[in-house]
Every structure is written in structure tokens, then in C-alpha cells.
Amino acid sequence: MFITFEGPDGSGKTLQVQLLADFLKRKGFPVFSAREPGDTTIGEQIRKVLMDHNNAAMHPRTETLLFCAARAQLVEEVIKPHLVMGEIVILDRYADSTMAYQGYGHQNDLNLIARLLDFATSGLEPDLTFLLDIDPKIGLARRQSSGGEWNRLDAYQIHYHQRVRAGYLEMAKADPSRWKVIDASLPPDMVQSKLQNLLLLYLSDK
């Protein structure tokens, strides 16, 4: 199966992806995890361009196309082969990120972006998506205090990040069978416990 993690910056996705992957491995499941953009030679080069503060003049359309280019490579080179091998693939961000950030965030045409995403992913959709929801102000403050990567997109104005969060919540509301929303402001161990319980419940219905 194909599981994706989504959420505003600073929601703790990277940590929770690793913890959930470790949990599933302990349960005996074959698991592969990756992140977007990146995790291919081409994708990592695109990531550097996207995240570089020196590229502040990048147009939103350029940004959208670069994310989709990195994603297309990841789908064909990494995600599909691991799914074919029967593994559970867990991805830190996927197509919904582009809909949230480049669609809702930049206020671009959502229908046009949806068609572009279908092309970039070759129609591959997740079975399950976890949305780690958090107030953007809290998430960005977390990110700054952690000393981690502070990239070009993080530096966008708070109104942009608020639109991104609203977009995520709208997508989750429209497709509750795929999306599971977790309060990411909770302590990490509580977030992970909720993730594990939701996943086990999902698997028990299959």
C-alpha cells in the first residue's frame, strides 16, 4: 500500500514517517520510506533549486513545474518499483503538497494543477494520507527553533501558509475515506500513537 504524510511546515512529518516505518517493520511488514522533493539523483538536484533562498524571484508556475518534475521521477524510479515488490511505501509529501502549496497557497487554478498532477504521477494516488494539522505560526516557530532547514518556501508570508493549511483541511474534508487528520500540536509520542491506531484500524478493514 501507498501511505503519504502531508501538513504545514513544522508539523513533524519527517519524524513521524520514520517512527511509523519503524513500527511497521517491527510488525513484520516490508517498508520503504522516502521524501519529496528528492530521493532520486534528479530529484535532489531539483530540490536544491527549489529550496535555495537565492531563487526568491522564482515564479509560482516555475515552482509548480519543478515540484512536478521531481515527483514524476520519484514515481517512476522509486515508488512504483517498491510497490511492485509488495512493500508498504511511506512518503513524506506527495501530490497533495503541490495542490496545497502551489494551488491554494499561490491561489492558482486548482483544476489545472489537478490535471498536471495526474500527468506527473501517472495517475498514482495514495491509499491513505495522514494530515498532521498545526497552526502555521506554531509550525514555523517550531521549525526555526529546531535549527533545521529554513528554505525559500518557509520564508513566504504567514498569509500564504494559512491558505496552505486551509487548503489541506478542505481536501481532507472532501475525501475522508483517504485522509486522516491528526492534531500535530500534541507531543510527538501522542501523535505517533494516534497514527499507529488509525493505521491498524485501516488495515483491519482490508
Contacts in CASP RR format, 6 or more apart in sequence:
PFRMAT RR
TARGET T0000
AUTHOR 0000-0000-0000
METHOD contacts of the structure
MODEL  1
MFITFEGPDGSGKTLQVQLLADFLKRKGFPVFSAREPGDTTIGEQIRKVL
MDHNNAAMHPRTETLLFCAARAQLVEEVIKPHLVMGEIVILDRYADSTMA
YQGYGHQNDLNLIARLLDFATSGLEPDLTFLLDIDPKIGLARRQSSGGEW
NRLDAYQIHYHQRVRAGYLEMAKADPSRWKVIDASLPPDMVQSKLQNLLL
LYLSDK
1 88 0 8 1.000
1 89 0 8 1.000
1 127 0 8 1.000
1 128 0 8 1.000
2 79 0 8 1.000
2 83 0 8 1.000
2 88 0 8 1.000
2 89 0 8 1.000
2 91 0 8 1.000
2 124 0 8 1.000
2 125 0 8 1.000
2 126 0 8 1.000
2 127 0 8 1.000
2 128 0 8 1.000
3 20 0 8 1.000
3 88 0 8 1.000
3 89 0 8 1.000
3 90 0 8 1.000
3 91 0 8 1.000
3 126 0 8 1.000
3 127 0 8 1.000
3 128 0 8 1.000
3 129 0 8 1.000
3 130 0 8 1.000
3 199 0 8 1.000
4 90 0 8 1.000
4 91 0 8 1.000
4 93 0 8 1.000
4 94 0 8 1.000
4 96 0 8 1.000
4 126 0 8 1.000
4 128 0 8 1.000
4 129 0 8 1.000
4 130 0 8 1.000
5 13 0 8 1.000
5 16 0 8 1.000
5 17 0 8 1.000
5 90 0 8 1.000
5 91 0 8 1.000
5 92 0 8 1.000
5 93 0 8 1.000
5 129 0 8 1.000
5 130 0 8 1.000
5 132 0 8 1.000
6 13 0 8 1.000
6 93 0 8 1.000
6 94 0 8 1.000
6 96 0 8 1.000
6 97 0 8 1.000
6 100 0 8 1.000
6 129 0 8 1.000
6 130 0 8 1.000
6 131 0 8 1.000
6 132 0 8 1.000
6 168 0 8 1.000
7 13 0 8 1.000
7 97 0 8 1.000
7 100 0 8 1.000
7 131 0 8 1.000
7 132 0 8 1.000
7 133 0 8 1.000
7 134 0 8 1.000
7 165 0 8 1.000
7 168 0 8 1.000
7 184 0 8 1.000
8 133 0 8 1.000
8 134 0 8 1.000
8 136 0 8 1.000
8 139 0 8 1.000
8 161 0 8 1.000
8 164 0 8 1.000
8 165 0 8 1.000
8 168 0 8 1.000
9 136 0 8 1.000
9 139 0 8 1.000
9 140 0 8 1.000
9 143 0 8 1.000
9 153 0 8 1.000
9 154 0 8 1.000
9 161 0 8 1.000
10 134 0 8 1.000
10 139 0 8 1.000
10 140 0 8 1.000
10 142 0 8 1.000
10 143 0 8 1.000
10 146 0 8 1.000
10 184 0 8 1.000
11 132 0 8 1.000
11 133 0 8 1.000
11 134 0 8 1.000
11 139 0 8 1.000
11 184 0 8 1.000
12 132 0 8 1.000
12 142 0 8 1.000
12 184 0 8 1.000
12 188 0 8 1.000
12 191 0 8 1.000
13 92 0 8 1.000
13 93 0 8 1.000
13 132 0 8 1.000
14 35 0 8 1.000
14 92 0 8 1.000
15 188 0 8 1.000
16 130 0 8 1.000
16 132 0 8 1.000
16 188 0 8 1.000
16 191 0 8 1.000
16 192 0 8 1.000
16 195 0 8 1.000
17 33 0 8 1.000
17 35 0 8 1.000
17 90 0 8 1.000
17 91 0 8 1.000
17 92 0 8 1.000
18 33 0 8 1.000
19 188 0 8 1.000
19 192 0 8 1.000
19 195 0 8 1.000
20 90 0 8 1.000
20 192 0 8 1.000
20 195 0 8 1.000
20 196 0 8 1.000
20 199 0 8 1.000
21 31 0 8 1.000
21 33 0 8 1.000
21 90 0 8 1.000
23 192 0 8 1.000
23 196 0 8 1.000
24 31 0 8 1.000
24 88 0 8 1.000
24 90 0 8 1.000
24 199 0 8 1.000
25 31 0 8 1.000
29 88 0 8 1.000
30 85 0 8 1.000
30 86 0 8 1.000
30 87 0 8 1.000
30 88 0 8 1.000
31 87 0 8 1.000
31 88 0 8 1.000
31 89 0 8 1.000
31 90 0 8 1.000
32 78 0 8 1.000
32 82 0 8 1.000
32 87 0 8 1.000
32 88 0 8 1.000
32 89 0 8 1.000
32 90 0 8 1.000
33 89 0 8 1.000
33 90 0 8 1.000
33 91 0 8 1.000
33 92 0 8 1.000
34 74 0 8 1.000
34 78 0 8 1.000
34 79 0 8 1.000
34 89 0 8 1.000
34 90 0 8 1.000
34 91 0 8 1.000
34 92 0 8 1.000
35 91 0 8 1.000
35 92 0 8 1.000
35 93 0 8 1.000
36 67 0 8 1.000
36 70 0 8 1.000
36 71 0 8 1.000
36 74 0 8 1.000
36 91 0 8 1.000
36 92 0 8 1.000
36 93 0 8 1.000
36 94 0 8 1.000
36 97 0 8 1.000
37 43 0 8 1.000
37 46 0 8 1.000
37 47 0 8 1.000
37 50 0 8 1.000
37 66 0 8 1.000
37 67 0 8 1.000
37 70 0 8 1.000
37 71 0 8 1.000
37 74 0 8 1.000
37 93 0 8 1.000
38 44 0 8 1.000
38 46 0 8 1.000
38 47 0 8 1.000
38 70 0 8 1.000
38 74 0 8 1.000
39 74 0 8 1.000
39 78 0 8 1.000
40 70 0 8 1.000
40 73 0 8 1.000
40 74 0 8 1.000
40 77 0 8 1.000
40 78 0 8 1.000
42 69 0 8 1.000
42 70 0 8 1.000
42 73 0 8 1.000
43 69 0 8 1.000
43 70 0 8 1.000
43 73 0 8 1.000
43 74 0 8 1.000
46 66 0 8 1.000
46 67 0 8 1.000
46 69 0 8 1.000
46 70 0 8 1.000
47 70 0 8 1.000
49 55 0 8 1.000
49 66 0 8 1.000
50 58 0 8 1.000
50 63 0 8 1.000
50 66 0 8 1.000
50 67 0 8 1.000
50 70 0 8 1.000
50 151 0 8 1.000
50 152 0 8 1.000
50 153 0 8 1.000
51 149 0 8 1.000
51 151 0 8 1.000
51 152 0 8 1.000
51 153 0 8 1.000
52 151 0 8 1.000
52 152 0 8 1.000
53 151 0 8 1.000
53 152 0 8 1.000
53 155 0 8 1.000
55 152 0 8 1.000
56 152 0 8 1.000
56 155 0 8 1.000
58 152 0 8 1.000
60 102 0 8 1.000
60 106 0 8 1.000
60 108 0 8 1.000
61 108 0 8 1.000
63 102 0 8 1.000
63 106 0 8 1.000
64 98 0 8 1.000
64 102 0 8 1.000
64 103 0 8 1.000
64 106 0 8 1.000
64 108 0 8 1.000
64 113 0 8 1.000
64 116 0 8 1.000
65 116 0 8 1.000
67 97 0 8 1.000
67 98 0 8 1.000
67 102 0 8 1.000
68 98 0 8 1.000
68 116 0 8 1.000
68 117 0 8 1.000
68 119 0 8 1.000
68 120 0 8 1.000
69 120 0 8 1.000
71 94 0 8 1.000
71 95 0 8 1.000
71 98 0 8 1.000
71 117 0 8 1.000
71 120 0 8 1.000
71 121 0 8 1.000
72 119 0 8 1.000
72 120 0 8 1.000
72 121 0 8 1.000
72 122 0 8 1.000
75 120 0 8 1.000
75 121 0 8 1.000
75 122 0 8 1.000
75 124 0 8 1.000
76 122 0 8 1.000
79 89 0 8 1.000
79 91 0 8 1.000
79 124 0 8 1.000
80 124 0 8 1.000
82 89 0 8 1.000
83 89 0 8 1.000
91 126 0 8 1.000
94 121 0 8 1.000
94 126 0 8 1.000
94 129 0 8 1.000
95 117 0 8 1.000
95 120 0 8 1.000
95 121 0 8 1.000
95 125 0 8 1.000
96 129 0 8 1.000
96 168 0 8 1.000
96 171 0 8 1.000
98 113 0 8 1.000
98 117 0 8 1.000
99 110 0 8 1.000
99 113 0 8 1.000
99 114 0 8 1.000
99 117 0 8 1.000
99 167 0 8 1.000
99 171 0 8 1.000
100 164 0 8 1.000
100 167 0 8 1.000
100 168 0 8 1.000
100 171 0 8 1.000
101 153 0 8 1.000
101 164 0 8 1.000
102 108 0 8 1.000
102 113 0 8 1.000
103 109 0 8 1.000
103 110 0 8 1.000
103 113 0 8 1.000
104 110 0 8 1.000
104 163 0 8 1.000
104 164 0 8 1.000
104 166 0 8 1.000
104 167 0 8 1.000
104 168 0 8 1.000
104 170 0 8 1.000
105 160 0 8 1.000
105 163 0 8 1.000
105 164 0 8 1.000
105 167 0 8 1.000
106 160 0 8 1.000
107 163 0 8 1.000
125 178 0 8 1.000
126 178 0 8 1.000
127 178 0 8 1.000
128 178 0 8 1.000
128 180 0 8 1.000
128 199 0 8 1.000
128 202 0 8 1.000
129 172 0 8 1.000
129 178 0 8 1.000
129 179 0 8 1.000
129 180 0 8 1.000
130 179 0 8 1.000
130 180 0 8 1.000
130 182 0 8 1.000
130 195 0 8 1.000
130 198 0 8 1.000
131 168 0 8 1.000
131 169 0 8 1.000
131 172 0 8 1.000
131 179 0 8 1.000
131 180 0 8 1.000
131 181 0 8 1.000
131 182 0 8 1.000
132 182 0 8 1.000
132 184 0 8 1.000
132 191 0 8 1.000
133 165 0 8 1.000
133 168 0 8 1.000
133 169 0 8 1.000
133 181 0 8 1.000
133 182 0 8 1.000
133 183 0 8 1.000
133 184 0 8 1.000
134 165 0 8 1.000
134 183 0 8 1.000
134 184 0 8 1.000
134 185 0 8 1.000
135 165 0 8 1.000
135 185 0 8 1.000
136 158 0 8 1.000
136 161 0 8 1.000
136 162 0 8 1.000
136 164 0 8 1.000
136 165 0 8 1.000
137 158 0 8 1.000
138 185 0 8 1.000
140 154 0 8 1.000
140 158 0 8 1.000
140 161 0 8 1.000
143 150 0 8 1.000
143 154 0 8 1.000
144 150 0 8 1.000
169 181 0 8 1.000
171 179 0 8 1.000
172 179 0 8 1.000
172 181 0 8 1.000
180 198 0 8 1.000
180 202 0 8 1.000
182 191 0 8 1.000
182 194 0 8 1.000
182 195 0 8 1.000
182 198 0 8 1.000
183 191 0 8 1.000
184 191 0 8 1.000
186 194 0 8 1.000
END
